[in-house]
Amino acid sequence: MLRIYPLTIQNCRECRPLIERIKLSDANLADQLKRGITAVPLHIAEAAGLRGGSRTLRHRTALGEQGEAIAAIDVARAMNYIEHVNPELLDRMRRVQAVLTKLTK
C-alpha cells in the first residue's frame, strides 16, 4: 500500500464537515466532492493488489478523483458556499496529487 494512503483517509475525515456545509447550498457539488474524495483511497487500495498497466490505471483514476475533489473545494469557495478551508487539508490533497502524478508518468 502507498504511504499516502493514510493521508487520503485523513482527507476524507476532514472533508466531511465541508461536504455538509456545501450541501446546504449545492447538493450536487457536495456529492461530487464526497464521491471524489472517497474514491481516492479506494482506487489506491485497489491498485495495491494489481500489477503493470492495471495498477497504473487505478492510480490515474485516483489522480483524476483527487483533482476533482480539489476543484470542488475551489468551486465551493468561489461560490461562497464555504469560507475557510484548512490549509493543511489542501496541502495534503496536493501532496497526494503530486505522488499520484509521479506514479502515472
ZASE-59895 format. One record per atom (N, C-alpha, C): residue number from 1; x, y negated, z negated; atom name. Coordinates in steps of 0.02 Angstrom, whole numbers. Layout:
BEGIN
<NUM <X Y Z> 'CA'>;
...
***
This chain:
BEGIN
<1 <42 59 0> 'N'>;
<1 <0 0 0> 'CA'>;
<1 <45 -62 0> 'C'>;
<2 <23 -113 35> 'N'>;
<2 <61 -175 38> 'CA'>;
<2 <62 -211 -30> 'C'>;
<3 <117 -245 -43> 'N'>;
<3 <123 -282 -105> 'CA'>;
<3 <74 -341 -110> 'C'>;
<4 <47 -362 -54> 'N'>;
<4 <-1 -417 -55> 'CA'>;
<4 <-71 -394 -74> 'C'>;
<5 <-82 -329 -77> 'N'>;
<5 <-148 -304 -93> 'CA'>;
<5 <-177 -333 -158> 'C'>;
<6 <-139 -334 -213> 'N'>;
<6 <-167 -364 -274> 'CA'>;
<6 <-185 -438 -265> 'C'>;
<7 <-149 -473 -223> 'N'>;
<7 <-166 -543 -209> 'CA'>;
<7 <-234 -549 -176> 'C'>;
<8 <-248 -502 -131> 'N'>;
<8 <-312 -504 -95> 'CA'>;
<8 <-370 -490 -143> 'C'>;
<9 <-359 -448 -192> 'N'>;
<9 <-411 -435 -242> 'CA'>;
<9 <-421 -497 -285> 'C'>;
<10 <-368 -529 -305> 'N'>;
<10 <-373 -590 -343> 'CA'>;
<10 <-409 -645 -303> 'C'>;
<11 <-395 -648 -238> 'N'>;
<11 <-429 -697 -195> 'CA'>;
<11 <-504 -684 -193> 'C'>;
<12 <-523 -621 -190> 'N'>;
<12 <-594 -603 -191> 'CA'>;
<12 <-626 -629 -255> 'C'>;
<13 <-593 -615 -310> 'N'>;
<13 <-619 -635 -376> 'CA'>;
<13 <-628 -711 -379> 'C'>;
<14 <-578 -748 -356> 'N'>;
<14 <-581 -821 -361> 'CA'>;
<14 <-627 -853 -310> 'C'>;
<15 <-643 -817 -256> 'N'>;
<15 <-689 -845 -206> 'CA'>;
<15 <-762 -838 -227> 'C'>;
<16 <-776 -793 -273> 'N'>;
<16 <-846 -781 -292> 'CA'>;
<16 <-882 -845 -313> 'C'>;
<17 <-854 -886 -358> 'N'>;
<17 <-890 -948 -376> 'CA'>;
<17 <-899 -996 -317> 'C'>;
<18 <-849 -997 -272> 'N'>;
<18 <-855 -1039 -212> 'CA'>;
<18 <-912 -1015 -168> 'C'>;
<19 <-917 -949 -160> 'N'>;
<19 <-970 -920 -120> 'CA'>;
<19 <-1038 -940 -149> 'C'>;
<20 <-1045 -936 -214> 'N'>;
<20 <-1108 -954 -246> 'CA'>;
<20 <-1126 -1027 -236> 'C'>;
<21 <-1076 -1071 -240> 'N'>;
<21 <-1089 -1143 -230> 'CA'>;
<21 <-1107 -1157 -157> 'C'>;
<22 <-1071 -1126 -111> 'N'>;
<22 <-1084 -1137 -39> 'CA'>;
<22 <-1154 -1112 -22> 'C'>;
<23 <-1173 -1056 -52> 'N'>;
<23 <-1238 -1025 -38> 'CA'>;
<23 <-1296 -1073 -51> 'C'>;
<24 <-1288 -1119 -98> 'N'>;
<24 <-1341 -1167 -113> 'CA'>;
<24 <-1356 -1213 -54> 'C'>;
<25 <-1306 -1225 -12> 'N'>;
<25 <-1314 -1269 46> 'CA'>;
<25 <-1316 -1233 113> 'C'>;
<26 <-1281 -1177 117> 'N'>;
<26 <-1274 -1142 181> 'CA'>;
<26 <-1263 -1068 169> 'C'>;
<27 <-1316 -1030 168> 'N'>;
<27 <-1312 -958 154> 'CA'>;
<27 <-1270 -921 206> 'C'>;
<28 <-1274 -942 269> 'N'>;
<28 <-1236 -908 322> 'CA'>;
<28 <-1161 -918 313> 'C'>;
<29 <-1141 -979 297> 'N'>;
<29 <-1070 -991 286> 'CA'>;
<29 <-1045 -954 224> 'C'>;
<30 <-1085 -952 172> 'N'>;
<30 <-1067 -914 112> 'CA'>;
<30 <-1058 -840 129> 'C'>;
<31 <-1102 -814 171> 'N'>;
<31 <-1098 -744 190> 'CA'>;
<31 <-1035 -731 232> 'C'>;
<32 <-1018 -778 276> 'N'>;
<32 <-956 -770 316> 'CA'>;
<32 <-895 -769 272> 'C'>;
<33 <-893 -813 222> 'N'>;
<33 <-836 -814 176> 'CA'>;
<33 <-834 -749 137> 'C'>;
<34 <-890 -726 113> 'N'>;
<34 <-892 -664 75> 'CA'>;
<34 <-869 -604 117> 'C'>;
<35 <-895 -599 178> 'N'>;
<35 <-875 -543 221> 'CA'>;
<35 <-801 -547 240> 'C'>;
<36 <-778 -608 254> 'N'>;
<36 <-707 -616 273> 'CA'>;
<36 <-660 -599 216> 'C'>;
<37 <-672 -628 158> 'N'>;
<37 <-625 -619 102> 'CA'>;
<37 <-626 -548 76> 'C'>;
<38 <-684 -513 79> 'N'>;
<38 <-686 -444 55> 'CA'>;
<38 <-659 -395 106> 'C'>;
<39 <-661 -413 169> 'N'>;
<39 <-636 -368 221> 'CA'>;
<39 <-560 -362 220> 'C'>;
<40 <-525 -413 196> 'N'>;
<40 <-452 -413 197> 'CA'>;
<40 <-424 -354 157> 'C'>;
<41 <-441 -347 93> 'N'>;
<41 <-412 -289 57> 'CA'>;
<41 <-437 -222 84> 'C'>;
<42 <-498 -220 109> 'N'>;
<42 <-524 -157 136> 'CA'>;
<42 <-484 -134 196> 'C'>;
<43 <-467 -181 241> 'N'>;
<43 <-428 -163 300> 'CA'>;
<43 <-356 -146 282> 'C'>;
<44 <-329 -182 233> 'N'>;
<44 <-261 -166 210> 'CA'>;
<44 <-259 -95 181> 'C'>;
<45 <-309 -78 141> 'N'>;
<45 <-311 -11 111> 'CA'>;
<45 <-320 42 166> 'C'>;
<46 <-361 27 215> 'N'>;
<46 <-371 75 270> 'CA'>;
<46 <-306 85 309> 'C'>;
<47 <-270 31 320> 'N'>;
<47 <-207 35 357> 'CA'>;
<47 <-155 77 321> 'C'>;
<48 <-158 79 255> 'N'>;
<48 <-108 116 217> 'CA'>;
<48 <-107 190 234> 'C'>;
<49 <-162 216 256> 'N'>;
<49 <-165 287 272> 'CA'>;
<49 <-155 302 346> 'C'>;
<50 <-136 252 384> 'N'>;
<50 <-128 261 456> 'CA'>;
<50 <-57 249 478> 'C'>;
<51 <-43 264 542> 'N'>;
<51 <23 253 570> 'CA'>;
<51 <17 219 638> 'C'>;
<52 <72 190 659> 'N'>;
<52 <77 164 727> 'CA'>;
<52 <26 110 743> 'C'>;
<53 <-3 116 803> 'N'>;
<53 <-49 66 828> 'CA'>;
<53 <-112 58 787> 'C'>;
<54 <-135 113 758> 'N'>;
<54 <-195 109 717> 'CA'>;
<54 <-183 66 655> 'C'>;
<55 <-124 74 625> 'N'>;
<55 <-106 34 567> 'CA'>;
<55 <-102 -40 586> 'C'>;
<56 <-68 -53 642> 'N'>;
<56 <-61 -122 666> 'CA'>;
<56 <-129 -153 680> 'C'>;
<57 <-174 -115 710> 'N'>;
<57 <-241 -140 724> 'CA'>;
<57 <-277 -160 660> 'C'>;
<58 <-273 -120 608> 'N'>;
<58 <-306 -136 545> 'CA'>;
<58 <-275 -198 514> 'C'>;
<59 <-209 -205 520> 'N'>;
<59 <-176 -266 494> 'CA'>;
<59 <-198 -327 534> 'C'>;
<60 <-205 -319 600> 'N'>;
<60 <-229 -375 641> 'CA'>;
<60 <-300 -395 622> 'C'>;
<61 <-341 -346 608> 'N'>;
<61 <-410 -360 588> 'CA'>;
<61 <-410 -396 520> 'C'>;
<62 <-369 -373 474> 'N'>;
<62 <-363 -407 409> 'CA'>;
<62 <-339 -479 418> 'C'>;
<63 <-292 -489 464> 'N'>;
<63 <-267 -556 478> 'CA'>;
<63 <-323 -601 504> 'C'>;
<64 <-363 -575 550> 'N'>;
<64 <-418 -614 576> 'CA'>;
<64 <-469 -631 522> 'C'>;
<65 <-484 -584 479> 'N'>;
<65 <-531 -596 425> 'CA'>;
<65 <-503 -647 375> 'C'>;
<66 <-438 -644 362> 'N'>;
<66 <-407 -693 317> 'CA'>;
<66 <-412 -763 347> 'C'>;
<67 <-399 -768 412> 'N'>;
<67 <-407 -833 446> 'CA'>;
<67 <-478 -859 443> 'C'>;
<68 <-526 -814 451> 'N'>;
<68 <-596 -833 447> 'CA'>;
<68 <-614 -858 377> 'C'>;
<69 <-589 -826 326> 'N'>;
<69 <-603 -847 257> 'CA'>;
<69 <-575 -916 243> 'C'>;
<70 <-514 -928 266> 'N'>;
<70 <-483 -994 258> 'CA'>;
<70 <-524 -1046 295> 'C'>;
<71 <-544 -1031 356> 'N'>;
<71 <-584 -1078 395> 'CA'>;
<71 <-652 -1091 362> 'C'>;
<72 <-682 -1040 333> 'N'>;
<72 <-747 -1050 299> 'CA'>;
<72 <-740 -1099 241> 'C'>;
<73 <-685 -1093 204> 'N'>;
<73 <-673 -1141 150> 'CA'>;
<73 <-661 -1211 178> 'C'>;
<74 <-623 -1216 232> 'N'>;
<74 <-612 -1281 263> 'CA'>;
<74 <-678 -1313 286> 'C'>;
<75 <-721 -1273 316> 'N'>;
<75 <-786 -1299 340> 'CA'>;
<75 <-829 -1320 281> 'C'>;
<76 <-830 -1279 228> 'N'>;
<76 <-870 -1296 169> 'CA'>;
<76 <-846 -1362 138> 'C'>;
<77 <-782 -1372 138> 'N'>;
<77 <-755 -1436 112> 'CA'>;
<77 <-774 -1493 158> 'C'>;
<78 <-768 -1483 223> 'N'>;
<78 <-784 -1535 271> 'CA'>;
<78 <-858 -1555 267> 'C'>;
<79 <-901 -1507 252> 'N'>;
<79 <-973 -1519 247> 'CA'>;
<79 <-993 -1542 177> 'C'>;
<80 <-945 -1549 133> 'N'>;
<80 <-956 -1569 64> 'CA'>;
<80 <-1000 -1521 24> 'C'>;
<81 <-996 -1456 41> 'N'>;
<81 <-1032 -1405 3> 'CA'>;
<81 <-993 -1390 -61> 'C'>;
<82 <-927 -1398 -57> 'N'>;
<82 <-883 -1389 -115> 'CA'>;
<82 <-834 -1447 -114> 'C'>;
<83 <-810 -1465 -173> 'N'>;
<83 <-763 -1521 -177> 'CA'>;
<83 <-692 -1496 -191> 'C'>;
<84 <-686 -1459 -245> 'N'>;
<84 <-619 -1438 -266> 'CA'>;
<84 <-609 -1363 -253> 'C'>;
<85 <-552 -1348 -224> 'N'>;
<85 <-531 -1278 -216> 'CA'>;
<85 <-463 -1272 -248> 'C'>;
<86 <-455 -1222 -290> 'N'>;
<86 <-392 -1211 -324> 'CA'>;
<86 <-336 -1205 -272> 'C'>;
<87 <-286 -1250 -275> 'N'>;
<87 <-232 -1246 -227> 'CA'>;
<87 <-194 -1180 -229> 'C'>;
<88 <-192 -1149 -287> 'N'>;
<88 <-158 -1084 -293> 'CA'>;
<88 <-195 -1030 -252> 'C'>;
<89 <-261 -1034 -251> 'N'>;
<89 <-301 -988 -210> 'CA'>;
<89 <-283 -997 -136> 'C'>;
<90 <-282 -1059 -113> 'N'>;
<90 <-265 -1072 -43> 'CA'>;
<90 <-194 -1050 -27> 'C'>;
<91 <-148 -1061 -74> 'N'>;
<91 <-78 -1038 -63> 'CA'>;
<91 <-75 -963 -57> 'C'>;
<92 <-111 -927 -100> 'N'>;
<92 <-112 -853 -96> 'CA'>;
<92 <-142 -830 -31> 'C'>;
<93 <-195 -863 -10> 'N'>;
<93 <-228 -844 53> 'CA'>;
<93 <-180 -854 112> 'C'>;
<94 <-143 -908 111> 'N'>;
<94 <-95 -921 165> 'CA'>;
<94 <-35 -873 161> 'C'>;
<95 <-17 -854 101> 'N'>;
<95 <37 -804 93> 'CA'>;
<95 <17 -737 123> 'C'>;
<96 <-45 -716 108> 'N'>;
<96 <-71 -654 137> 'CA'>;
<96 <-71 -660 213> 'C'>;
<97 <-95 -717 238> 'N'>;
<97 <-97 -728 310> 'CA'>;
<97 <-27 -724 341> 'C'>;
<98 <23 -752 308> 'N'>;
<98 <91 -751 334> 'CA'>;
<98 <119 -680 336> 'C'>;
<99 <108 -642 284> 'N'>;
<99 <132 -572 282> 'CA'>;
<99 <99 -532 338> 'C'>;
<100 <33 -539 344> 'N'>;
<100 <-2 -501 397> 'CA'>;
<100 <20 -523 466> 'C'>;
<101 <35 -587 475> 'N'>;
<101 <60 -611 539> 'CA'>;
<101 <126 -577 556> 'C'>;
<102 <172 -572 507> 'N'>;
<102 <236 -539 519> 'CA'>;
<102 <226 -465 535> 'C'>;
<103 <180 -433 502> 'N'>;
<103 <168 -361 513> 'CA'>;
<103 <139 -346 582> 'C'>;
<104 <105 -394 612> 'N'>;
<104 <72 -381 675> 'CA'>;
<104 <111 -404 735> 'C'>;
<105 <171 -429 725> 'N'>;
<105 <213 -450 782> 'CA'>;
<105 <255 -394 807> 'C'>;
***
